[in-house]
Amino acid sequence: MLAHATDPIVAIATAPGRGAVGIVRVSGARLGPLIEALCGKPLKAREATYLPFRDAAGEPVDHGLAIHFPAPHSFTGEDVLELQAHGGMVVLQLLLARCLEAANEVDASSGRARLPGLRVAQPGEFSQRAFLNGKVDLAQAEAIADLIDASTEAAARSAGRSLSGAFSREIHVLRDALIHLRMLVEATLDFPEEDIDFLQKADATGQLAALQAQLATVQLRARQGALLREGIKVVIAGQPNAGKSSLLNALAGAELAIVSAIPGTTRDVVAKTIQIHGVPVHVADTAGLRESSDEVEQIGIARAWSQIESADAVLFLHDLTRTDRPDYAAGDADILNSLRLKLPAGVPVLDVWNKHDAVASTSQPHEGLALSAKTGFGIEALRTRLLDIAGWQAVPDGVYLARARHVHALARVSDHLSLAADRLAAREPALDLLAEELRLAQNALNEITGAFGADELLGVIFSRFCIGK
């Protein structure tokens, strides 16, 4: 994508389907001739003008608003033209085709094509140009896609904070402190003959400790932001008729799954994303786990194990009305052993004891969480426990949306700073190794905002955007 970063581009910028308004967006250099061909006249900068959009014969394709954003005061930093027409896909496709056609027509005044090289934009290419032209940094560009994809109000607000630069400003503060520390180390390396200990005089140890404390705060917010963006996947598992479908319905507040006293009713995965204090929790109800000769049920059980193996947490549902039955207790024990074998290390399994309403209180278990999916008893406690499992912590100053790659980059920064602290604390510090750890820490920080980065990384990030964005 980067090899063609100067080509003029065009795309439909609104979602496919029918709507009152649809937008076709063009970005490139010197759009004046194309604007006159489409609109019949020049446009005033940043002023919406109602007019007909004309085809090659001068007949109107549609009537709507045209807005010209001259460079550099536009989203991409280039000249941008937005055509706001009626939101039918046929109309928008006609406008898109007309833009491409008009770009290749010869302008009578110049004798050249109006906008040679105009092509349909690739996914995310408008946002990529905004990044390349310095309108946003990489973290802000990613926040655009995150704002569009936000599944909860909290995620949308946090993405908005990231888009406004809140996350980037935190990274810049860390980077500036790190650059200052690197300067002290490099000065000591460059002037060894001077009887001046730059590091001791400037309290490099204290500066490094303060930097690590700042980083820990940013890491906490980033982890919470990543949780708001990604959420966690929770799988409800257990024997047939333990109440898994009823629990999904209770958590979702809707009748999503069929509830029946007949064992093996659930044959496939039923999933729903719920919000708990703004955190998206992706809950999956699965087939009851047991030995079965039914071919369809076997497929459902295999899919259940597939879901379990990719879960961030498992709710192991027990039936309190059957815990005194040896065959049922043995079935639960077998499932628990299988969970321990198949789940990756660190994935929590929460024992949930259902049908609390149907048993005496004295028979409730001491471990795990007792609830009733039928009456709603214990559901709120389960929601709170799920937040604890996810690692959610309310951050007083607000959360900015972050991605897993940001969290991993910050973790690498922390590792390099820890090694740097060890080097600095040594009786005879190896300054060249200390300088290298600080350099690597800064490189990891730069990856977040895109102060530098490999073309491949940029291509992967922006290719996941929608067309026209």
Secondary structure as UniProt FT lines:
FT   HELIX           2..4
FT   TURN            5..6
FT   STRAND          9..12
FT   STRAND          22..28
FT   HELIX           32..39
FT   STRAND          49..54
FT   TURN            56..57
FT   STRAND          60..69
FT   TURN            71..72
FT   STRAND          79..85
FT   HELIX           89..104
FT   TURN            108..110
FT   TURN            116..117
FT   STRAND          119..120
FT   TURN            123..124
FT   HELIX           125..132
FT   TURN            133..134
FT   HELIX           138..149
FT   HELIX           153..163
FT   TURN            164..165
FT   HELIX           166..190
FT   TURN            192..193
FT   HELIX           198..201
FT   TURN            202..203
FT   HELIX           204..230
FT   STRAND          232..238
FT   TURN            240..241
FT   HELIX           244..252
FT   TURN            263..264
FT   STRAND          270..276
FT   TURN            277..278
FT   STRAND          279..285
FT   HELIX           295..309
FT   STRAND          313..319
FT   HELIX           320..322
FT   TURN            323..324
FT   HELIX           326..342
FT   TURN            345..346
FT   STRAND          349..354
FT   HELIX           356..358
FT   HELIX           361..363
FT   STRAND          369..370
FT   TURN            373..375
FT   TURN            377..378
FT   HELIX           379..390
FT   TURN            396..397
FT   HELIX           404..425
FT   HELIX           431..449
FT   HELIX           455..463
FT   TURN            467..468
//
